[in-house]
Amino acid sequence: MVLREIADDGALDRDSSTPLWVQLKNALSEKIGKDVLKPDARLPSEQALCEIFNVSRPVVRAALGSLADEGLLMKVPRRGIFVAKPVMETNFLTSNVSVHSDLEARGHKVTSVAFEFRRVEPDEDEARVFSLPPGGTVVRVGRIYKSDGQPITHTLISLPGHKVPDMEKLDITDQSIFQILKERYGLVSRRAERWFTAAMPDKTVAERLEVSTEHPLISIESIAYDGQDAPLEYYRAFYNSAVARIHVSTGTFKN
């Protein structure tokens, strides 16, 4: 057994000033990082771990809890504790690209399932964002994006109808909206403003993202602008950061 080997290798130094739970956590974290403990592998019970490492239950609980907080372990009610799958990373929240383009650029297989694609009268928010006159329309694209088969975002993209004639007639299956706008209509987003809030999904969103209604998500609202600084895309989404964490890069701060 891998864990028995870890214990026999002297992973815990009882004369060290480092708390035992930290040593146990570090030993398990190292084996997870080296893929010795593989994703989806089930760990023994807390009592079994106590016996393997000859430590108390509070030590085991503290180590496992810290690893779970860092996303390395996953506690599944009535099933046990498992090694979590590696979490992907995306920059799309802070860069002027789509989630589809960003994940593909990182080597992931991106697919999408449409739940809405039509030309409609704008709702109040769409009319406000695009300053549409009476009779104006929007093309609305609702999709669930999946990365390597895992649902990651529930998105609703709205586009000003007069800028994308006949778009609703296209086959957009697994096509990037970003690329369609660029290649077919010559439209490119030059900048975007985004707002984030924590949110709990309703039943419909939860089912589409394959999570529970008690699973916290990130709610995103975004407005992308073209080269003339006119609103081009209105984006509303729920993002599951348990599937792909958010990476933010900043420059040097000056006082």
Residue pairs with C-beta under 8 A, 6 or more apart in sequence:
1 52
2 31
2 36
2 37
3 43
3 44
3 49
3 52
3 53
4 52
6 27
6 28
6 31
7 52
7 53
7 54
11 23
11 24
11 27
11 53
12 20
12 23
12 24
12 27
12 53
12 54
12 55
13 23
14 20
16 23
20 55
20 59
21 55
21 58
21 59
21 60
21 62
21 63
21 66
22 63
24 53
24 55
24 59
24 60
24 63
25 62
25 63
25 66
25 67
28 37
28 63
28 67
28 72
29 67
29 70
29 72
31 37
32 67
32 72
32 83
37 43
37 83
38 83
39 83
39 84
39 85
39 86
40 82
40 83
40 85
41 82
41 83
42 79
42 80
42 81
42 82
43 49
43 64
43 73
43 80
43 81
43 82
43 83
44 52
45 80
46 57
46 60
46 61
46 64
47 57
49 55
49 60
49 64
50 56
50 57
50 59
50 60
53 59
53 60
64 73
64 75
64 81
67 73
68 74
68 75
68 81
71 84
71 87
71 242
71 245
72 83
72 84
73 81
73 82
73 83
73 84
74 81
74 82
74 83
74 84
75 81
76 82
87 242
87 243
87 244
87 245
88 103
88 106
88 108
88 147
88 148
88 152
88 243
88 244
88 245
89 106
89 244
89 245
89 246
89 247
90 99
90 102
90 103
90 106
90 244
90 245
90 246
90 247
91 97
91 102
91 247
91 249
92 98
92 99
92 101
92 102
92 103
93 194
93 196
93 220
93 239
93 246
93 248
94 194
94 246
94 247
94 248
94 249
95 102
96 189
96 190
96 191
96 192
96 224
97 105
97 178
98 176
98 177
98 178
99 110
99 145
99 152
99 153
99 155
100 110
100 112
100 145
100 176
100 177
100 178
101 176
101 178
101 179
103 110
103 145
103 147
103 152
103 244
104 110
104 176
108 147
108 148
109 147
109 148
109 149
110 145
110 146
110 147
110 174
111 145
111 146
111 149
111 174
112 143
112 144
112 145
112 146
112 173
112 174
113 143
113 144
113 146
114 141
114 142
114 143
114 172
114 173
115 142
115 143
115 144
115 208
116 140
116 141
116 142
116 156
117 139
117 140
117 141
117 142
117 168
117 172
118 139
118 140
118 168
119 137
119 138
119 139
119 140
119 161
119 167
119 168
120 137
120 138
120 140
121 137
121 138
122 130
122 132
122 136
122 137
122 138
122 158
125 234
126 132
126 138
126 140
126 158
126 234
127 136
129 158
129 223
129 231
129 234
130 136
130 138
130 158
130 160
130 231
130 234
131 231
132 138
132 160
136 160
136 161
136 162
137 161
137 162
138 158
138 159
138 160
138 161
138 234
139 158
139 159
139 161
139 164
139 167
139 168
140 156
140 157
140 158
140 159
141 155
141 156
141 157
141 158
141 159
141 172
141 177
142 155
142 156
142 157
143 153
143 155
143 157
144 151
144 153
144 154
144 155
144 208
144 209
145 151
145 152
145 153
145 155
146 152
147 243
147 244
150 243
151 208
151 209
151 210
151 240
151 243
152 209
152 239
152 240
152 243
152 244
153 237
153 238
153 239
153 240
154 201
154 205
154 208
154 209
154 237
154 238
155 235
155 236
155 237
156 235
156 236
156 237
157 177
157 233
157 234
157 235
158 233
158 234
158 235
158 236
159 167
159 177
159 181
159 232
159 233
159 234
160 231
160 232
163 185
163 187
163 232
164 181
164 185
164 187
167 180
167 184
167 185
170 180
170 184
172 180
177 233
178 189
181 187
181 188
181 189
181 232
181 233
182 188
187 226
187 232
188 226
188 227
189 224
189 225
189 226
189 232
189 233
190 225
190 226
190 227
190 229
191 224
191 225
191 229
192 222
192 223
192 224
192 225
192 233
193 222
193 223
193 225
194 220
194 221
194 222
195 220
195 221
195 222
196 218
196 219
196 220
197 218
197 219
198 216
198 217
198 218
198 219
199 216
199 217
199 218
199 219
199 238
200 213
200 214
200 215
200 216
200 217
201 209
201 211
201 213
201 215
201 217
201 238
202 213
203 213
205 217
205 238
206 212
206 213
206 215
209 215
209 217
209 238
209 240
211 217
211 240
211 242
215 240
215 242
217 238
217 239
217 240
217 241
218 238
218 239
218 240
218 241
218 246
219 237
219 238
219 239
220 235
220 236
220 237
220 238
220 239
221 235
221 236
222 233
222 234
222 235
222 236
222 237
223 231
223 233
223 234
223 235
224 231
224 232
224 233
224 235
225 231
225 232
226 232
